[in-house]
Amino acid sequence: MADPLEIDRISNLDWLVVALYLTGLIGLSFFLSLKQKDRRDYYVAGKSTGPTAIAVSVLATQCSTNSILGAPAFVAFAAGGGLLWLQYELAVPLSMIFIMVFMMPILYKLKLISVYEYLEKRFDLKTRLLLSAVFQLIRVFATAVTVYSISIVIELITGLSFLASVLLLGVFTVVYDVLGGMKAVIYSDVAQMILLVAVLIFVLIMLIGEFDGLVQMISSLPSERQTTIDFGGHGLGDGKDFAFWPMLLGGFFLYVSYYGCDQSQVQRELCAKNQDDSQRVLLINGLLRFPIVLLYCLVGVGIAVYADSTPSFLPSLPTSGDEPNYNLAVPVFLIQQLPVGIVGLTLVALFAAAMSSLDSVINSLSATSMEDFLRRFSRSEEWSDKRELLYSRLLTVFWGVVALSMSFFVGDIASTVLVAINKVGSLINGPILGVFCLGLLTKRAAGNGACIGLILGFLLNLVLWLFVPTVSWLWWNVFGFFVTVVFGYLVSLSTRTWIDLSELVWSKRAYEQARGNQRWNMRYGLLTFWTFVILVVSFTLSLI
């Protein structure tokens, strides 16, 4: 292998690879823009996209730069980290079942663009606006962190300034997003996902070859990082943030909230042609997400073993304060070891990971602004389809500029970007899910109660963060949910609801009608069995 202290900038051939990729994205989005007629084409792809493409797009968002940089850093270097991250995935198939049974049948039937429109129909306008505003605030912050994390990688590899790196990433993403809308997001995500997985597999094969096989590589990992399932803690003051129960239960509520209540995810699920296809999107995600997470965690194992066997590697990492920036371990390894041309392909893969998160979030921010605020408070009946499409694109530009501008101020907020994003989201994920469950699963809950419950759930989590740091942040998703539901329902008992709830509250009959003739019980069983498979694979890895 090459001397780890030699970090060469990318060559002209590498730049050519990057240029061809970015040009292809712009060309695709321009072609798709020619077929757009109104905002529904722009935001939900005319509800004409197949479930496999949508599912891969959602997976691509999950397999973002934050994951590609943060997960290997967590496995290899983070305090208390290691292969424990795999037990987080146990909650994914179970959360998909909950969304498929209790949430998607109602949400899809209403033909929404913004998922928060449901809250106005079920509760009132202020509940819709509050949740939409919270989404916009949290998501634009998380997007800024994504832009920051990939831009420092671009800066490292290319020698460009941080400003130029942000512009290189952001401008191309915003342009193809503005032109192509959600269909461009989905199709580009599919291509990006294929490329990204191919590069990760190539890197893993390199590492396995360097250390004489997968078993040898895993067994060379420090023993404390080989643990995949930790039943030895509870995360309620014992310092075990990543113990089994907080990761399973906290992860369940986090994933239900993210896949079922977050506009950036639900918007693509609503792009499906019919209710059955929207269910398939969730089924595919529940099955395929674990293999991808396992892939980049194994890359983290290889990086850890490489760092241990190559003492000069960690000192070669750029620093963050007085410590090496472990988030950059994977890209530094790649630019040290890969030949000319392949480095450019790797940079494209990192671009793909960032763009697959940035494009969908910017489009969803535009959708919520358009649907929940601009159209809701204007005389939109006088707008033509052409004008609505223009405003939708302008809002996409606006949110792109905001996210890129904020990336200059987020800096390093945790030991790995993966933990940072999940920690910030956990402040509000549980309360948001609580509001939707009050609407979907109860008939007595009212808007005032839901909003008060949301605020109380968020404040509890904020108090835990500031004053009880020994409680695992994963539990915030659980505590915030129950505080929101309990207090939201109690406050609502004094409010009488006069609206017809038959279309807005879950019932077995409504679920059966939405499901149609499809036999989904077998597929729910498959997801449950997949949870068991994940558990077995995780245990097996810990025994190597």
SENU-176809 format. One record per atom (N, C-alpha, C): residue in one letter; x, y, z. Coordinates in steps of 0.1 Angstrom, whole numbers, plus 5000, padded with zeros to 4 digits. Atoms other than C-alpha are relative to their C-alpha. Layout:
<nodes>
aXYZ
...
</nodes>
This chain:
<nodes>
m500849885000
m500050005000
m500950135000
a499349885001
a501050364995
a500350065013
d499649934988
d502750575021
d498850085005
p501249934996
p499750705042
p500350155003
l499849864999
l501451035046
l499950084987
e500149945013
e501251105009
e498550024996
i501349975004
i497951275001
i500050084988
d499949935012
d497851364965
d498650064996
r501249945005
r495251604950
r499649924988
i500550085011
i493051454923
i500650054987
s499349975013
s494351444887
s498950064991
n500949965011
n492851584855
n499049904996
l500950115003
l491351244848
l498949995010
d501050014989
d489651244882
d499050114998
w500949885002
w488251594874
w499049974988
l500850035011
l486951464841
l498949905004
v501150104995
v485051174858
v498950085007
v501049924992
v483451424882
v499250094990
a500749915010
a482551664853
a499049934992
l500950085008
l480951394832
l498849965009
y501150044991
y478851274862
y499050125002
l500949894997
l477551624871
l499350054987
t500749965013
t476851704834
t498949914997
g501150105003
g474851384831
g498850035009
l501149974992
l472751484861
l499250124995
i500749885005
i471951824847
i499249974987
g500750045013
g471051674813
g498749925003
l501250084996
l468651424830
l498950095005
s501049914994
s466951694850
s499350094990
f500549925010
f466551914820
f499049924992
f500950085008
f464951634800
f498749985008
l501250034992
l462551554829
l499150135002
s500749884998
s461651924833
s499050034988
l500849985011
l460151924798
l498649945001
k501350074999
k457351694809
k499250055012
q500749954988
q456351894840
q498950104996
k501149915003
k452952064839
k499550085012
d500549934989
d452052164874
d500849955013
r499250034988
r453252144910
r499949865005
r500050144996
r452051784915
r501049924992
d498950075007
d454351674887
d501350035007
y498849954994
y457051874905
y500349935013
y499850044987
y456551754940
y499749855003
v500350154998
v455051394937
v500149934987
a499750075013
a456251304902
a498849954993
g501250045006
g452651284890
g499449875004
k500450134995
k452150974911
k500149894989
s499850095011
s453550774882
s501349925001
t498750074998
t456750624897
t499849875006
g500150134995
g457250264904
g500649995014
p499650014986
p457850144940
p501549975002
t498650034999
t461350004934
t500950124999
a499249875001
a462750334922
a499850095012
i500349914988
i461050524951
i500849945012
a499450064989
a462350274976
a501550015000
v498549985001
v465950294963
v500350155003
s499849864997
s465650674964
s500050035015
v500049994985
v464650655001
v501249945006
l498850074995
l467450415008
l501350094997
a498949925003
a469850654991
a500150125009
t500049894990
t468850935014
t500549955014
q499550054987
q469550705044
q501549974999
c498650035002
c472950605029
c500750134996
s499549865003
s473950975030
s501550015004
t498649974996
t477351135035
t500149995015
n499950014985
n476551155073
n500249855004
s499950144997
s476250775072
s501449954995
i498850055006
i479250705049
i501250055008
l498949944992
l481450935070
l499949965015
g500250014986
g479850895104
g500049855005
a500150144996
a479150515106
a501449945002
p498750054998
p482750405099
p500850065011
a499349934989
a484050665123
a499449955014
f500550054987
f481650545150
f500549865003
v499550144998
v482650175144
v501550005004
a498650014999
a486350255143
a500650085012
f499349914991
f487050545167
f499150065011
a500849934991
a484050685186
a500049935014
a500050054986
a484050645224
a498749935002
g501250084998
g481650365233
g499449944987
g500550045012
g481250285196
g500449864996
g499850145004
g481949975175
g498849954992
l501150075008
l479649725158
l498650015007
l501349984993
l476949815184
l499050074991
w501049935008
w475450035157
w499149914993
l500950105007
l474049725140
l498749975007
q501250044993
q471549665168
q498950114998
y501049895004
y469950005158
y499149954989
e500850055011
e468749825127
e498949915003
l501150094996
l466549585146
l498750075000
a501349934999
a463949855149
a499450034986
v500549965013
v463649925112
v498949924994
p501150075005
p461549635100
p498750015008
l501249994992
l459249665130
l499350144998
s500649875003
s458750035124
s499350014987
m500750005013
m457849975088
m498649935001
i501350074998
i455049735099
i499050105006
f500949904993
f453650005122
f499550104990
i500449905010
i453650265094
i499149944989
m500850065011
m452250025068
m498549975005
v501350044995
v449349925091
v499250125005
f500749904993
f448450245110
f500150144994
m499849865005
m449650545090
m499850024985
m500149985014
m450050505053
m498649984994
p501450015005
p446450385046
p499350135000
i500849874999
i445050715058
i500750114992
l499349895006
l447850945046
l499949994984
y500050015015
y447850805010
y498650034995
k501349995005
k444150805007
k499650154998
l500449865000
l443951185013
l500750084988
k499349945011
k446151254982
k500750135003
l499249894994
l448451485001
l501250034991
i498749975004
i451451674989
i500950035012
s499449984987
s452451805023
s499349915010
v500650104990
v451951535050
v499450085012
y500649924989
y451151825075
y498650054997
e501349965003
e448051905056
e499049915007
y500950094992
y446551595074
y499750065013
l500249954986
l446951775107
l499050115000
e501149905001
e444752065095
e498749934999
k501250075002
k442151825083
k499549935013
r500450084988
r442251625116
r499850105012
f500049924988
f442951905141
f499650154996
d500349865003
d443252275130
d501250054992
l498949945008
l445452515110
l501350025008
k498749974992
k447852605139
k500849875002
t499350134998
t448752235144
t500849974987
r499350025013
r449552205107
r501250094999
l498949905001
l451652525107
l501249975010
l498950034990
l453552435139
l500849884996
l499250115004
l454552095127
l500850024987
s499349975013
s455452215092
s501250095003
a498949914997
a457652495107
a501149935008
v499050084993
v459352255131
v500849914990
f499350085010
f460152025101
f501050084993
q499149925008
q461552305081
q501350055008
l498949964992
l463752425110
l501049885002
i499150124997
i465152075119
i500649954987
r499450055012
r465651965083
r501050094993
v499049915007
v467352275070
v501350005008
f498850014992
f469752245100
f500849874997
a499450135003
a470451875093
a500650004986
t499549995014
t470951955056
t501350085000
a498849924999
a473452225065
a501249925005
v498950094995
v475451965085
v500549914989
t499750085011
t475351735055
t500950074990
v499249925010
v476752005032
v501350035007
y498849974993
y479352095058
y500949885000
s499250124999
s480551735062
s500649964987
i499450045013
i480951665025
i500950114994
s499149895006
s482452005017
s501450005006
i498650014995
i485351955041
i500749884994
v499450115007
v485951625023
v500550054986
i499649955013
i485951794989
i501250105001
e498949914997
e488252065004
e501349925001
l498850084997
l490651795016
l500549934987
i499550085012
i490751594983
i500450094989
t499749925011
t490751874958
t500950125002
g499249884998
g492552154975
g499350134998
l500949885002
l489652394968
l499850065014
s500449944987
s488552634995
s498749955004
f501350054995
f485652555017
f498850064993
l501049935008
l483552814999
l499849944987
a500150065013
a484352674965
a499449865001
s500550144998
s483652314978
s498550005002
v501549994998
v480152424991
v499350034987
l500749965012
l479352594958
l500049884990
l500050115010
l480552294937
l499049905003
l501050094996
l478352064957
l498650054998
g501449944998
g475352294963
g499450054987
v500649945012
v474952464929
v499549894991
f500450105009
f474852154909
f498749925005
t501250074994
t472351984933
t498850094999
v501249925001
v470052284934
v499550024986
v500449985014
v470152324896
v499249884995
y500750125005
y469151964889
y498749985008
d501350014992
d466551974917
d499050104995
v500949905004
v465052294905
v499449964986
l500550045013
l464752164869
l499149885000
g500650135001
g463751804874
g498949975011
g500950034989
g461751814907
g500249865006
m499950134992
m460951494926
m500449894991
k499650115009
k461251274895
k501550004998
a498549995001
a464851394890
a500749955013
v499550054987
v465451334927
v500049855000
i500150154999
i464250974925
i500949934990
y499150065010
y466050884893
y501450025002
s498649984997
s469251044902
s500549935012
d499750074988
d469150884936
d500249854997
v499850135004
v468850544920
v501449984994
a498750015006
a471950604899
a501150025011
q499149974990
q473750744929
q500249895010
m500050114991
m472850454951
m500849884994
i499350105006
i474150204926
i501550035000
l498649965000
l477450394923
l500649995014
l499550004987
l477850434960
l500249865006
v499850144995
v477250074969
v501249934993
a498950065008
a479649974941
a501450045006
v498749954994
v482450194956
v500249945014
l499950054987
l481750074991
l500449855000
i499650155002
i481949704980
i501549994996
f498650005004
f485249784962
f500950035011
v499249974989
v486649944993
v500149895010
l500150114990
l485549655015
l500949894995
i499250115006
i487149404991
i501550045001
m498649954997
m490449614993
m500449975014
l499750024986
l490349595030
l500149865004
i500050154997
i489549225032
i501249944994
g498850055006
g492349155008
g501350045008
e498849964992
e494849355029
e500149935013
f499950074987
f493949165061
f499749854999
d500150145001
d493748815047
d498649945003
g501450054999
g489948775047
g499250075010
l500949924991
l486848905064
l500149955014
v500050054987
v487048675094
v501250065008
q498849954994
q490648775101
q499950155003
m500249864998
m489749145096
m499250035013
i500949974989
i486849135121
i500749965013
s499450044988
s488848935146
s501250095005
s498949914996
s491649195145
s499550135006
l500649884994
l489249465156
l500149995015
p499950014985
p489749555193
p498849945006
s501150094995
s487549325214
s498850095005
e501149924994
e485549605230
e499150064988
r500849955011
r484449715195
r499349894992
q500650115007
q483449365183
q498649975005
t501350024994
t480349365206
t498950064990
t501149955009
t477149385184
t498750015008
i501250004992
i474449325210
i500450025015
d499649974986
d474749485245
d498850005009
f501150004990
f472249375271
f500550045013
g499449974987
g474549495298
g499650145006
g500349864995
g473049845302
g498650044995
h501349955003
h469850045300
h500050144995
g500049865005
g470950395291
g499350105008
l500749914991
l469150555320
l500950055012
g499149954990
g472150695338
g501249925002
d498950094998
d474650415334
d501150034989
g499049975010
g476550585305
g500049914988
k500150105012
k475450315280
k499050064990
d500949945010
d474050535253
d499549904989
f500350095011
f474150245228
f499749865005
a500550134995
a472749965249
a498949954992
f501050065008
f470249725234
f498650075001
w501349954999
w467049865248
w499850144995
p500249875006
p467550225241
p500150004984
m499850015015
m468650135205
m498849944994
l501250075006
l465649905199
l498850095002
l501349934997
l462850105216
l500150154995
g499849865005
g464350455209
g500150004985
g499950015014
g465150345174
g498749984993
f501350025005
f461650225168
f499250134999
f500749875000
f460050555177
f500650104990
l499349915009
l462750745158
l499649974985
y500350045014
y462150545126
y498650014996
v501449975003
v458450555128
v499750154997
s500149865002
s458650925131
s500650054987
y499349965012
y461150965103
y499449954987
y500650055013
y459550735077
y498650034999
g501549985000
g455950815087
g499550145002
c500549874997
c455851175097
c500950114994
d499049915006
d458851345080
d499750024985
q500449975014
q457951525048
q501149954990
s499050045009
s461351435032
s499949864996
q500250145003
q460451065034
q498649974995
v501450035004
v456651065032
v499750054986
q500349945013
q456651285001
q500349904989
r499750105010
r458351014981
r499149885001
e500950114999
e456150744995
e498650034994
l501349955006
l453150954983
l500150014985
c499850005014
c454650944948
c499649874993
a500350135006
a453650584943
a498650014993
k501250005009
k450950504918
k498749975008
n501150044992
n448650344944
n500449965014
q499850044986
q448250244980
q500949885002
d499250124999
d449749904974
d501550024997
d498649975003
d452850044958
d500750085011
s499449934989
s453350284987
s500449915011
q499650104990
q453349985010
q501349924996
r498850075005
r455949814988
r501250085002
v498849924997
v458250104992
v500549985014
l499650024986
l458250055029
l500549865002
l499550144999
l458649675026
l501449994995
i498750015006
i461649715003
i501150075009
n499149934991
n463249965027
n500349915013
g499850084988
g462649735057
g500949884997
l499150115003
l464549455039
l501450034996
l498749975006
l467349625022
l500950105008
r499249914992
r468449885047
r501149935008
f499050064992
f470349645069
f501249964993
p498850035008
p472649505042
p500950124997
i499349885003
i473649855033
i500750055013
v499349964988
v474349955069
v501149905004
l499050104997
l476249635074
l501250024992
l498949975009
l478349725044
l500950115005
y499149894995
y479550065057
y500549985014
c499450044987
c479949925092
c501349914998
l498850095003
l482349655078
l501150084995
v498949915005
v484249935060
v500650065012
g499549944987
g484550095095
g500949905007
v499250104994
v485949765108
v501450004993
g498850005007
g488549765081
g500950125002
i499349884997
i489450125087
i500750005014
a499450014987
a489950055124
a501249915001
v498850095000
v492249765118
v501150064992
y499049935007
y494149965092
y500750105008
a499449894991
a494650255116
a500949935011
d499250074989
d495850005143
d501349954994
s498850065006
s498349845119
s500950104993
t499249905007
t499550175103
t500050125010
p499949894990
p500650415131
p500050144994
s499949865006
s501150705107
s498650044994
f501349965007
f497450695095
f499350115008
l500849904992
l495750885124
l500750135000
p499449865000
p498351165125
p499850064986
s500249945013
s497651215088
s498750064998
l501349945001
l494051305094
l500050145004
p500149864996
p493151675095
p499450005014
t500449994986
t492451785130
t498850095002
s501249924996
s489351925147
s500350035015
g499549974987
g490652115177
g501349935002
d498850074997
d493251895193
d499949854996
e500250145004
e491851565180
e499949984985
p500250035014
p491951405146
p498550004997
n501450005005
n488751445126
n499749864995
y500350145004
y487651085125
y499049994989
n500950015011
n484851165101
n500750004986
l499250005013
l487551205074
l500849884998
a499150125001
a489150865080
a499749924987
v500350075013
v487350695050
v500650084988
p499449945012
p488150965024
p501550015000
v498549995000
v491751005036
v500649864996
f499650145004
f492150625033
f499949994985
l500250025014
l490750634998
l501050084991
i499149925009
i492850914984
i501549965002
q498750054998
q495950754999
q500249874992
q499950135005
q495250414984
q499649984986
l500650035013
l493350444952
l500850064988
p499349945011
p494850504917
p499250114993
v500549895007
v494250794894
v498749964993
g501350045006
g490650794880
g499149945009
i500850064990
i489350574907
i499750105012
v500249904990
v489850864932
v498950094995
g501149915005
g487551074909
g498749935002
l501350074998
l484950794910
l499650005014
t500350004986
t485250784947
t499450145004
l500549864997
l484751164949
l498550014995
v501450005005
v481651114927
v499149935009
a500850084991
a480350854951
a499750085013
l500349914988
l480751104980
l499150114996
f501049905005
f478951364959
f498749935000
a501350075001
a476251104953
a499349995013
a500550014986
a475851044990
a499450135005
a500449874996
a475551414997
a498850044992
m501149955008
m473251494968
m498749925002
s501250084997
s470851204976
s499350055012
s500749944989
s470151375009
s499650144998
l500349865002
l470351734998
l498850024991
d501149985010
d468051704968
d498649985005
s501450034995
s465151534985
s499650095011
v500449914990
v465251765015
v499650134995
i500349865006
i465352084995
i498749994993
n501350015007
n462451964974
n498949995010
s501050024990
s460451865005
s499850145008
l500149874993
l461252205022
l499250094991
s500749925010
s459952374990
s498549965000
a501350055000
a456852154991
a499250055012
t500749964988
t455952235027
t499850155000
s500149865001
s456552605021
s498850044991
m501049975011
m454352604990
m498649965005
e501350064997
e451552385004
e499450065013
d500449974986
d451452485041
d499950155002
f499949864997
f452152855038
f499650084988
l500349915011
l452153015003
l498649984994
r501350035006
r449152844988
r498950025011
r501050004989
r447352825022
r499550145003
f500349864996
f447453205027
f500050094988
s500149915012
s447053334992
s498849964992
r501250035009
r444353344966
r500549914989
s499350095009
s445953044949
s499049954988
e500950045010
e442752974929
e500250084987
e499749925012
e443853254906
e501349974993
w498850045006
w447153094899
w499949904989
s500050105010
s447752904867
s501049895004
d499150114997
d449552564868
d501550054997
k498649955004
k452552744851
k500650085011
r499549914989
r452753004879
r500349925012
e499750084989
e452552744906
e501349924999
l498750075003
l455352554890
l501250095001
l498949904999
l457452864888
l500350035015
y499849974986
y456852944925
y500749885007
s499450124994
s457752584934
s501550004998
r498650005003
r461052614917
r500850115007
l499349894993
l461852954932
l500149965015
l499950044986
l461152814967
l501149895001
t498950104999
t463552524959
t501450085000
v498849925000
v466252784951
v500250075013
f499949934987
f465452974983
f500649905011
w499650094990
w465852665005
w501449954997
g498750045004
g468952564986
g501150105005
v499249904996
v470552894993
v500150015016
v500050004986
v469552885030
v500949885006
a499250114995
a471052535035
a501550024998
l498649985003
l474252625018
l500650115009
s499549894991
s474652945038
s500249955014
m499950054986
m473952765071
m501249915002
s498950104998
s476752515064
s501350075005
f498849934995
f479352785072
f499950025015
f500149964986
f478052805108
f499849875009
v500450124991
v477252445120
v501349945006
g498850064994
g480852325125
g499949865005
d500150134994
d481552015145
d499250005012
i500950004988
i478751935169
i500049875007
a499950134993
a479551575179
a501249934995
s498850085004
s482351315177
s499849944986
t500250045014
t480751185145
t498750074995
v501249935005
v478251355122
v498849915001
l501150094999
l476051045124
l499350015013
v500649984987
v475551085161
v499450145001
a500549874999
a475051455157
a498650024994
i501249995007
i472251425132
i498949935008
n501050084992
n470451155152
n499650065013
k500249944987
k470851335185
k499150134999
v500949885001
v469351665173
v498649964996
g501350045004
g466551485156
g499249945011
s500750074989
s465751285187
s499350105010
l500749904992
l464751605205
l498550024996
i501349975005
i461651635184
i499349884993
n500650115008
n461051305166
n498849935008
g501050054992
g459051155195
g498850085001
p501249915000
p456751455200
p499350014987
i500749995013
i456051485163
i499249874998
l500850125001
l455051115162
l498850005009
g501149994991
g452951175192
g498850074995
v501149925005
v450951445175
v499349924989
f500650085011
f450351215144
f499249895006
c500750114994
c449350925166
c498750055008
l501349944994
l446851145186
l499050024989
g501049985011
g445251225152
g499549874994
l500450125008
l445350885136
l499349895009
l500550124992
l444550655166
l499050045011
t501049964990
t442250865188
t498950094994
k501049915005
k438951045182
k499850125009
r500349894990
r438951275213
r501150114999
a498949905000
a442351445207
a499650124991
a500349875007
a442051815196
a501350074998
g498849935004
g444552065182
g500750075011
n499349944988
n445152255214
n500849905008
g499350114993
g446051935232
g501249954993
a498950055008
a448251815204
a501250105001
c498949905000
c450252135203
c500650025014
i499450004986
i450652155241
i500849885003
g499350124998
g451651795242
g501450004993
l498849995007
l454251855215
l501050095007
i499149904993
i455752155234
i500649935012
l499650074987
l455851955267
l501049894997
g499050115003
g457551655250
g501350064996
f498749945004
f460151875234
f500850065012
l499349944989
l460852065266
l500649895010
l499550114992
l461251735285
l501449964994
n498850045006
n463851625260
n501150105001
l499049904999
l465651955261
l500650005014
v499550004987
v465851935299
v500949885002
l499250114999
l467251585297
l501450024993
w498749975007
w469951705272
w500950095008
l499249894993
l470952005293
l500449955014
f499850024985
f470651865329
f500249855004
v499950144997
v470551485327
v500749934988
p499350055012
p473251395301
p500349855001
t499750144999
t473651045315
t498849914994
v501150075006
v470250945300
v500350004985
s499750015014
s470850815265
s499050084991
w500949925008
w469551045238
w499049924992
l501050095007
l467850745222
l498749995007
w501350004993
w465350745250
w499250124998
w500849885003
w464351095241
w498849974991
n501050035010
n462350955212
n498849935007
v501150074992
v460350735237
v499350105009
f500649914990
f459850985265
f499250124993
g500749895007
g458951275241
g498749954994
f501250055006
f456351055224
f498949985011
f501050034990
f454550945256
f499650125007
v500449884994
v454651285272
v499050084991
t500949935010
t453051435240
t498649935000
v501350075001
v450351165238
v499250015013
v500750004987
v449451155275
v499550145003
f500449864996
f449351535281
f499150064988
g500849955011
g447951605246
g498649945001
y501350064999
y445051365252
y499250055012
l500749954988
l444351485288
l499550154997
v500549875003
v444151845276
v498850004990
s501050015010
s441951745247
s498749955006
l501350054994
l439351585271
l499050115002
s500949894998
s437951925277
s499550064988
t500349945013
t437551995240
t499149904993
r500950095008
r434651845220
r500350024986
t499750005014
t435351755184
t498849984992
w501350015007
w432551815160
w500249964985
i499850045014
i434151715127
i499849854998
d500250145003
d433551395109
d501449934999
l498750055000
l436551175116
l500249874992
s500050145006
s435650865095
s501249994990
e498950005010
e438350955068
e501350035006
l498849954994
l440951075093
l500649925011
v499550084989
v441250825121
v500049854996
w499850145004
w442450465117
w498949915005
s500950104995
s440050185119
s500349874992
k499750125007
k440249825109
k499350004986
r500750005012
r437649875082
r500750094990
a499249915009
a439550175067
a501349934995
y498750075004
y442749965067
y499749894990
e500350115009
e441049675050
e499650064986
q500349945013
q439649905023
q501250054993
a498849955006
a443050065017
a500949894995
r499250115004
r444749735016
r499549924988
g500650075012
g442349594990
g500149855002
n499950145001
n442849234980
n501449945003
q498650044998
q446549224987
q500149935014
r499850084988
r447648965013
r501350055007
w498849944995
w449949185033
w500549935013
n499650064987
n449948975065
n501349924999
m498850085002
m452548745050
m501350094999
r498949915001
r454749045042
r500450065014
y499749954986
y454449175078
y500749895007
g499350114994
g455548825088
g501450004996
l498650005006
l458548855065
l500850115007
l499349894993
l459549185081
l500349965015
t499750044986
t459249035116
t501149895000
f498950105001
f461348735105
f501350074997
w498749935003
w463948975091
w500650075012
t499449954987
t464349135125
t500849895007
f499350124994
f465248785138
f501349984992
v498850025008
v467748755109
v501150105003
i499149894996
i469349085118
i500749975013
l499550044986
l469748965154
l501049894998
v499150125001
v471348635143
v501350044993
v498849965007
v473748805119
v500950085009
s499349924990
s474749055146
s500749915010
f499450104991
f475348775171
f501249934994
t498950075007
t477448585146
t501250084998
l498949925001
l479648875139
l500850025013
s499449994987
s480348915176
s500849885004
l499350124996
l481448555178
l501249974992
i498850025009
i484048575150
i501350025008
</nodes>
